[in-house]
């Protein structure tokens, strides 16, 4: 018995290759520096808030030392913030300079990622894998047909509605059309009635044909 359920479950748990999961030594170093600087900034901000609170407190003596500390913390936080903002552009420039090496490493990591996924399926036979591929392709085709039929149906209906609007506006006008709907068929103009039923028939024909198309494709 073909183990199609196990294969589909393994494939569903596989994750696509993501370059950010395989970082170089430079990327790891930049991330480490970024994390440490961010922690320092948080500590300095907390210290700055504490100093400002103490300076504004009536029971605390306002001296020049506390003012100097506040300014020192402020400029230090600003400088570290600028450094944190500069680190990503520096990393980007480094990638641009070594783009050949970075592309090669990224390609090797992608191959390794796909090989690790392929190892999970090595215990299954070729027939089982081909059978799983057949059902996956069938499912993809069905989804494609549903999506295309949905958007195609909406586009067709909107196109016919636009055609009906232009035809009514150019032929009898909406004032006469409203009288045709409200009045009796025997008292209204027969030409207007024929045009109204013709446009309605065209819109209904498109709607019915778009409804039966997905059933025929299945």
C-alpha positions as CSV (number, residue, x, y, z in Angstrom):
1,X,0.0,0.0,0.0
2,X,1.4,3.4,-1.0
3,X,2.2,5.6,1.9
4,X,0.8,8.8,0.3
5,X,-0.4,10.2,3.6
6,X,3.0,10.1,5.3
7,X,4.7,11.7,2.3
8,X,2.1,14.6,2.1
9,X,2.5,15.1,5.9
10,X,6.3,15.3,5.5
11,X,6.1,17.7,2.6
12,X,3.6,19.9,4.5
13,X,6.0,20.2,7.4
14,X,9.0,21.2,5.2
15,X,9.9,24.9,5.2
16,X,11.2,26.8,2.2
17,X,14.7,28.1,2.1
18,X,15.2,31.5,3.9
19,X,18.5,33.3,3.5
20,X,18.3,35.0,6.9
21,X,18.5,31.6,8.6
22,X,22.0,31.0,7.3
23,X,24.1,34.0,8.4
24,X,27.8,34.5,7.8
25,X,30.3,35.3,10.5
26,X,30.0,39.0,9.7
27,X,26.2,38.9,10.0
28,X,26.5,37.2,13.3
29,X,29.0,39.7,14.6
30,X,26.9,42.6,13.5
31,X,23.8,41.1,15.2
32,X,25.8,40.5,18.4
33,X,27.0,44.1,18.4
34,X,23.5,45.4,17.7
35,X,22.0,43.4,20.5
36,X,24.6,44.5,23.1
37,X,24.3,48.2,22.0
38,X,20.5,48.0,22.3
39,X,20.8,46.6,25.8
40,X,23.2,49.4,26.8
41,X,20.8,52.0,25.3
42,X,17.9,50.5,27.4
43,X,19.9,50.7,30.6
44,X,21.1,54.3,29.8
45,X,17.5,55.4,29.1
46,X,16.4,53.9,32.4
47,X,19.2,55.8,34.1
48,X,18.3,59.0,32.3
49,X,14.7,58.8,33.4
50,X,15.8,58.1,37.0
51,X,18.1,61.1,37.0
52,X,15.4,63.4,35.5
53,X,12.9,62.1,38.2
54,X,15.4,62.8,40.9
55,X,16.2,66.3,39.5
56,X,12.5,67.2,39.4
57,X,11.9,65.9,42.9
58,X,11.5,68.7,45.5
59,X,13.4,66.7,48.2
60,X,16.5,66.2,46.0
61,X,19.2,68.9,45.9
62,X,19.6,70.3,42.4
63,X,23.3,70.4,41.7
64,X,25.5,70.8,38.6
65,X,26.6,67.2,38.9
66,X,23.2,65.7,38.2
67,X,22.7,68.1,35.3
68,X,26.1,67.0,33.8
69,X,25.1,63.4,34.2
70,X,21.8,64.0,32.4
71,X,23.5,65.6,29.5
72,X,26.1,62.9,29.4
73,X,23.5,60.2,29.3
74,X,21.5,62.0,26.7
75,X,24.4,62.4,24.3
76,X,25.6,58.9,24.9
77,X,22.2,57.5,24.1
78,X,22.1,59.7,20.9
79,X,25.5,58.5,19.8
80,X,24.7,54.8,20.4
81,X,21.4,55.2,18.5
82,X,23.3,56.6,15.5
83,X,25.7,53.7,15.6
84,X,22.8,51.2,15.7
85,X,21.3,53.0,12.7
86,X,24.6,52.9,10.8
87,X,25.3,49.2,11.3
88,X,22.7,47.8,8.8
89,X,23.9,50.1,5.9
90,X,27.5,49.0,6.7
91,X,26.4,45.4,6.4
92,X,24.6,46.2,3.1
93,X,27.6,47.8,1.6
94,X,29.7,44.8,2.6
95,X,27.2,42.6,0.8
96,X,27.4,44.8,-2.3
97,X,31.2,44.6,-2.3
98,X,31.4,40.8,-1.9
99,X,28.2,40.1,-3.8
100,X,29.8,37.2,-5.8
101,X,31.0,35.5,-2.6
102,X,27.6,36.2,-0.9
103,X,25.7,34.8,-3.8
104,X,27.8,31.6,-3.9
105,X,27.4,31.0,-0.2
106,X,23.7,31.6,-0.4
107,X,23.5,29.1,-3.3
108,X,25.4,26.5,-1.3
109,X,23.2,27.0,1.7
110,X,20.1,26.6,-0.5
111,X,21.4,23.3,-1.9
112,X,22.2,22.1,1.7
113,X,18.7,23.0,2.8
114,X,17.1,21.1,-0.1
115,X,19.3,18.1,0.5
116,X,18.2,18.0,4.2
117,X,14.6,18.0,3.0
118,X,15.3,15.2,0.5
119,X,16.8,13.0,3.2
120,X,13.4,12.9,4.9
121,X,12.0,11.1,1.8
122,X,14.8,8.7,1.1
123,X,13.0,5.8,2.7
124,X,10.1,6.0,0.2
125,X,10.2,4.3,-3.2
126,X,10.1,6.1,-6.5
127,X,6.6,4.9,-7.3
128,X,5.3,6.4,-4.0
129,X,7.0,9.7,-4.6
130,X,5.7,9.9,-8.2
131,X,2.2,9.1,-6.9
132,X,2.5,11.9,-4.4
133,X,3.7,14.3,-7.1
134,X,0.6,13.3,-9.2
135,X,-1.8,14.2,-6.5
136,X,0.0,17.4,-5.7
137,X,-0.1,18.5,-9.3
138,X,-3.8,17.6,-9.5
139,X,-4.5,19.7,-6.4
140,X,-2.5,22.6,-7.7
141,X,-4.4,22.5,-11.0
142,X,-7.8,22.4,-9.2
143,X,-6.8,25.4,-7.1
144,X,-5.6,27.3,-10.2
145,X,-8.9,26.6,-12.0
146,X,-11.0,27.8,-9.0
147,X,-9.0,31.0,-8.7
148,X,-9.1,31.7,-12.4
149,X,-12.8,30.9,-12.7
150,X,-13.6,33.1,-9.7
151,X,-11.8,36.2,-11.0
152,X,-12.8,35.4,-14.6
153,X,-16.5,35.3,-13.5
154,X,-16.3,38.6,-11.7
155,X,-14.5,40.2,-14.7
156,X,-17.0,38.9,-17.2
157,X,-20.0,40.1,-15.1
158,X,-18.4,43.5,-14.6
159,X,-17.7,43.8,-18.4
160,X,-21.3,42.9,-19.3
161,X,-22.6,45.3,-16.7
162,X,-20.5,48.0,-18.3
163,X,-21.7,47.0,-21.7
164,X,-25.3,47.2,-20.5
165,X,-24.8,50.6,-19.0
166,X,-23.3,52.0,-22.2
167,X,-26.0,50.4,-24.3
168,X,-28.9,51.7,-22.2
169,X,-27.3,55.2,-22.0
170,X,-26.9,55.3,-25.7
171,X,-30.2,53.8,-26.8
172,X,-33.2,54.6,-24.5
173,X,-31.7,56.3,-21.5
174,X,-32.2,55.5,-17.8
175,X,-35.3,57.6,-17.4
176,X,-37.1,55.6,-20.1
177,X,-35.7,52.4,-18.6
178,X,-37.2,53.2,-15.2
179,X,-40.6,53.8,-16.8
180,X,-40.4,50.4,-18.6
181,X,-39.8,48.7,-15.2
182,X,-42.6,50.6,-13.4
183,X,-45.2,50.8,-16.2
184,X,-47.2,48.1,-17.8
185,X,-45.7,46.2,-20.7
186,X,-48.8,47.0,-22.9
187,X,-48.4,50.7,-22.4
188,X,-44.6,51.0,-22.7
189,X,-42.6,51.2,-25.9
190,X,-42.0,47.7,-27.4
191,X,-38.5,48.6,-28.5
192,X,-37.4,49.6,-25.0
193,X,-38.9,46.4,-23.7
194,X,-37.0,44.2,-26.2
195,X,-33.7,46.0,-25.4
196,X,-34.2,45.5,-21.7
197,X,-35.0,41.8,-22.0
198,X,-32.1,41.4,-24.4
199,X,-29.6,42.9,-22.0
200,X,-31.0,40.8,-19.2
201,X,-30.7,37.7,-21.2
202,X,-27.1,38.5,-22.1
203,X,-26.2,39.0,-18.4
204,X,-28.0,35.9,-17.3
205,X,-26.3,33.8,-20.1
206,X,-22.8,34.9,-18.9
207,X,-23.7,34.2,-15.3
208,X,-24.9,30.7,-16.1
209,X,-22.0,29.8,-18.3
210,X,-19.5,30.9,-15.6
211,X,-21.4,28.8,-13.1
212,X,-21.2,25.6,-15.1
213,X,-17.5,26.1,-16.2
214,X,-15.9,25.0,-12.9
215,X,-18.1,21.8,-12.9
216,X,-17.0,20.9,-16.4
217,X,-13.3,21.4,-15.6
218,X,-13.5,19.0,-12.6
